[in-house]
Amino acid sequence: MSKFTYYDDLVQPGAKLVCVLGEVISPGNFYVVLQSEWNNLEHLMEEMQSVYDHMEQRPGDLDRMEKGQPLAVLRPLDRAWHRAVFLNHDSSGRDLFVVKLVDYGDIISVALKDIRPLRSDHVAALIGTGIRCTLCLGPSYNPLVTLNSDGTTRTDYFNEDEGWTLEDRSMLLDFIYNKDVLVDFQQRTVLSSGEVAWEVFIHHATPHIERELMIKTRGTYCKGEDEPEYQYPEDPFNISSHLDSFKNGELHHEGWL
């Protein structure tokens, strides 16, 4: 059975890559897509609609789904076909299947009637582009510490929606939606689900570098004119030079972007 390759596996700590925003659950849990792959992804999505809109499900196609199996699923939100991988059966008791959309990041439940086998050329056509991220929160951020039943503790830097509000989510969307942004990948974590998540800084990839790093420190969510607890040094990651390269079409990372 064919498997997806993910850009998660290719990114290295310290990489600075131009991306666009994918799915946003909160500033602590969102997905980005490499800008270099955005046009390819749009073309793939157009082709998938024309193929799977007319594909009938045949008996036996999905009798024994395995975790990680590539699928084509019809997402209820936009009634569009997406590439996905099977995760598990929905625990609600309804006849639903939990899948992850590999190109936009979100995890959804879909009915069997909205699932089709994914053609092998659509597995190979494009690397899985959705990269899960959480905003770098600064040194004064308190991660979620959980006490396990055996008395040990687990420190979770990716506590997803913990402490974030709908207003915070709206501010993130306002900040980078439909914009090219430079994503500075800091720390890679493998979650208990097996998913990879990255702690990142975000900068506008525009000719004028905007110093609006969004930071959350001890419950304080700041953007631009609001002064955060912790002041980052001016252009701490030498973003200027990377944006100059981006404007000149030269931005790359180890030869694959």
C-alpha positions as CSV (number, residue, x, y, z in Angstrom):
1,M,0.0,0.0,0.0
2,S,1.4,3.4,-1.0
3,K,2.1,5.9,1.8
4,F,2.5,9.6,1.8
5,T,5.8,11.4,2.3
6,Y,5.4,14.6,4.4
7,Y,7.2,17.9,4.4
8,D,7.3,17.5,8.2
9,D,10.0,14.9,7.6
10,L,12.1,17.3,5.5
11,V,12.1,20.4,7.6
12,Q,15.0,20.9,9.9
13,P,15.2,23.1,13.1
14,G,16.3,26.6,12.0
15,A,14.8,26.4,8.6
16,K,13.2,29.6,7.4
17,L,10.6,28.9,4.7
18,V,8.0,30.9,2.9
19,C,4.5,29.5,3.6
20,V,0.8,30.3,3.3
21,L,-1.8,29.6,6.0
22,G,-3.7,26.3,5.9
23,E,-6.2,25.2,8.6
24,V,-6.4,27.3,11.8
25,I,-7.8,25.9,15.0
26,S,-6.0,28.4,17.3
27,P,-2.6,30.1,17.4
28,G,-1.5,27.1,19.3
29,N,-2.7,24.6,16.7
30,F,-2.6,25.6,13.0
31,Y,-1.2,24.4,9.7
32,V,0.9,26.0,7.0
33,V,1.6,25.0,3.4
34,L,4.9,25.7,1.6
35,Q,4.3,28.7,-0.8
36,S,6.4,26.8,-3.5
37,E,3.7,24.0,-3.5
38,W,0.6,26.2,-3.4
39,N,-0.1,26.3,-7.1
40,N,0.6,22.6,-7.5
41,L,-1.8,21.9,-4.6
42,E,-4.5,24.0,-6.3
43,H,-4.1,22.1,-9.6
44,L,-4.2,18.8,-7.7
45,M,-7.4,19.8,-6.0
46,E,-9.1,20.8,-9.3
47,E,-8.2,17.4,-10.7
48,M,-9.5,15.5,-7.7
49,Q,-12.9,17.2,-8.0
50,S,-13.3,16.1,-11.6
51,V,-12.1,12.5,-10.8
52,Y,-13.9,11.7,-7.5
53,D,-17.2,13.5,-8.2
54,H,-17.8,10.7,-10.7
55,M,-16.2,7.8,-9.0
56,E,-18.6,5.2,-7.5
57,Q,-17.6,3.2,-4.4
58,R,-17.3,-0.5,-5.3
59,P,-18.1,-3.3,-2.8
60,G,-15.0,-4.3,-1.0
61,D,-13.0,-1.1,-1.7
62,L,-12.8,-0.1,1.9
63,D,-13.5,-3.4,3.8
64,R,-10.2,-3.4,5.8
65,M,-8.9,0.1,6.3
66,E,-5.6,0.4,8.1
67,K,-4.2,3.3,10.0
68,G,-2.3,5.6,7.7
69,Q,-4.1,4.3,4.6
70,P,-4.4,7.0,1.9
71,L,-8.0,7.9,1.0
72,A,-10.0,10.5,-0.9
73,V,-12.7,12.0,1.3
74,L,-15.5,14.5,0.7
75,R,-15.1,17.2,3.5
76,P,-18.6,18.3,4.7
77,L,-17.4,21.9,5.3
78,D,-16.7,22.7,1.6
79,R,-18.1,19.6,-0.1
80,A,-14.8,19.2,-1.9
81,W,-12.6,16.0,-2.2
82,H,-9.4,16.0,-0.3
83,R,-6.5,13.6,0.1
84,A,-6.6,12.1,3.6
85,V,-5.2,9.2,5.7
86,F,-7.4,7.0,7.9
87,L,-6.8,7.4,11.6
88,N,-9.5,5.4,13.4
89,H,-13.2,4.8,13.9
90,D,-15.2,7.6,15.4
91,S,-15.8,6.9,19.1
92,S,-19.3,8.4,19.1
93,G,-20.8,5.0,18.0
94,R,-22.0,6.5,14.7
95,D,-20.8,4.9,11.5
96,L,-18.1,7.6,11.0
97,F,-14.4,7.4,10.2
98,V,-11.7,9.8,11.6
99,V,-9.3,11.0,8.9
100,K,-6.6,13.6,8.6
101,L,-6.5,15.9,5.5
102,V,-2.8,15.7,4.5
103,D,-2.7,19.0,2.6
104,Y,-4.6,21.3,4.9
105,G,-4.1,19.6,8.3
106,D,-7.5,19.3,9.9
107,I,-8.8,16.1,11.4
108,I,-12.5,15.3,10.6
109,S,-15.0,12.6,10.8
110,V,-16.7,11.4,7.5
111,A,-19.3,8.9,6.6
112,L,-18.3,5.8,4.6
113,K,-20.4,7.0,1.6
114,D,-18.0,10.0,1.4
115,I,-14.8,8.0,1.2
116,R,-13.1,6.6,-2.0
117,P,-9.9,4.7,-2.5
118,L,-7.2,7.3,-3.5
119,R,-5.6,6.6,-6.8
120,S,-1.9,5.8,-6.6
121,D,-1.0,8.8,-8.9
122,H,-2.7,11.1,-6.4
123,V,-0.6,9.7,-3.6
124,A,2.6,10.2,-5.6
125,A,1.6,13.5,-7.2
126,L,2.5,15.7,-4.3
127,I,4.2,15.4,-0.9
128,G,1.7,15.9,2.0
129,T,2.0,19.6,2.5
130,G,0.2,20.5,5.7
131,I,2.7,21.3,8.5
132,R,1.4,21.6,12.0
133,C,2.6,24.6,14.0
134,T,2.2,26.4,17.2
135,L,3.5,29.9,17.9
136,C,6.7,30.3,19.8
137,L,5.5,31.6,23.1
138,G,8.6,33.1,24.7
139,P,10.6,32.1,27.8
140,S,8.0,33.2,30.3
141,Y,5.4,30.8,28.8
142,N,4.3,28.1,31.2
143,P,3.7,24.8,29.3
144,L,1.0,22.4,30.4
145,V,2.4,19.9,33.0
146,T,0.3,16.8,33.5
147,L,0.7,14.4,36.5
148,N,0.6,10.8,35.3
149,S,-1.0,8.0,37.3
150,D,2.4,6.6,38.2
151,G,3.5,9.9,39.8
152,T,5.7,11.1,36.9
153,T,4.9,14.3,35.0
154,R,4.6,15.1,31.3
155,T,5.4,18.5,29.9
156,D,3.3,19.4,26.9
157,Y,4.4,22.4,24.9
158,F,1.7,21.7,22.3
159,N,-1.4,22.0,24.5
160,E,-3.4,23.0,21.4
161,D,-6.2,25.3,22.3
162,E,-5.3,25.7,26.0
163,G,-5.9,29.4,27.0
164,W,-6.5,30.6,23.4
165,T,-9.8,32.5,22.6
166,L,-11.8,32.9,19.4
167,E,-10.5,36.5,19.4
168,D,-6.9,35.2,19.3
169,R,-7.7,32.9,16.4
170,S,-9.3,35.9,14.5
171,M,-6.1,38.0,15.2
172,L,-3.9,35.2,13.7
173,L,-6.2,35.0,10.6
174,D,-6.1,38.8,10.3
175,F,-2.3,38.8,10.6
176,I,-1.4,36.2,8.0
177,Y,-4.5,35.0,6.0
178,N,-3.9,35.2,2.3
179,K,-0.3,36.5,2.8
180,D,3.0,34.9,2.2
181,V,4.8,34.6,5.5
182,L,8.3,33.6,6.5
183,V,8.0,30.7,9.0
184,D,11.0,30.2,11.3
185,F,10.9,26.5,12.5
186,Q,12.3,26.2,16.0
187,Q,11.6,23.0,17.8
188,R,10.1,19.7,16.5
189,T,7.9,17.6,18.7
190,V,6.3,14.2,18.1
191,L,2.9,14.2,19.8
192,S,1.3,11.2,21.5
193,S,-0.9,10.8,18.4
194,G,2.3,10.3,16.3
195,E,1.8,13.6,14.5
196,V,4.7,16.0,14.2
197,A,4.3,19.6,15.4
198,W,6.7,22.6,15.1
199,E,7.1,25.6,17.4
200,V,7.6,28.5,15.1
201,F,8.1,32.3,14.7
202,I,6.1,34.0,12.0
203,H,7.2,37.1,10.0
204,H,5.4,38.8,7.1
205,A,7.2,38.0,3.8
206,T,6.8,41.5,2.4
207,P,9.3,44.0,1.1
208,H,9.0,45.9,4.4
209,I,9.7,43.6,7.3
210,E,6.9,44.0,9.9
211,R,8.2,43.5,13.4
212,E,4.9,42.2,14.6
213,L,5.8,38.9,16.2
214,M,2.8,37.5,17.9
215,I,3.7,36.4,21.4
216,K,1.6,34.9,24.2
217,T,3.3,35.2,27.6
218,R,1.5,34.2,30.8
219,G,-2.0,34.8,29.2
220,T,-1.0,38.0,27.5
221,Y,-1.6,37.9,23.7
222,C,0.1,40.8,21.9
223,K,0.4,42.1,18.4
224,G,2.3,45.1,17.1
225,E,1.7,48.2,19.3
226,D,1.0,46.2,22.5
227,E,4.3,45.6,24.3
228,P,4.9,42.0,25.4
229,E,6.6,40.9,28.6
230,Y,9.6,39.7,26.6
231,Q,11.3,41.9,24.0
232,Y,12.9,40.0,21.1
233,P,16.0,41.6,19.7
234,E,15.7,43.5,16.4
235,D,15.6,41.0,13.5
236,P,16.9,38.1,15.7
237,F,17.0,35.5,13.0
238,N,18.5,37.7,10.2
239,I,15.1,37.7,8.5
240,S,16.1,40.7,6.3
241,S,18.6,38.7,4.4
242,H,16.2,35.8,3.8
243,L,13.5,38.1,2.6
244,D,15.9,39.8,0.2
245,S,16.6,36.4,-1.2
246,F,12.9,35.6,-1.4
247,K,12.2,38.8,-3.4
248,N,15.0,37.9,-5.8
249,G,13.6,34.3,-6.2
250,E,16.7,32.8,-4.5
251,L,15.2,31.5,-1.2
252,H,16.0,27.8,-0.7
253,H,16.7,25.4,2.1
254,E,19.2,22.6,1.4
255,G,18.2,22.6,-2.2
256,W,14.6,21.4,-1.9
257,L,12.6,24.7,-1.9
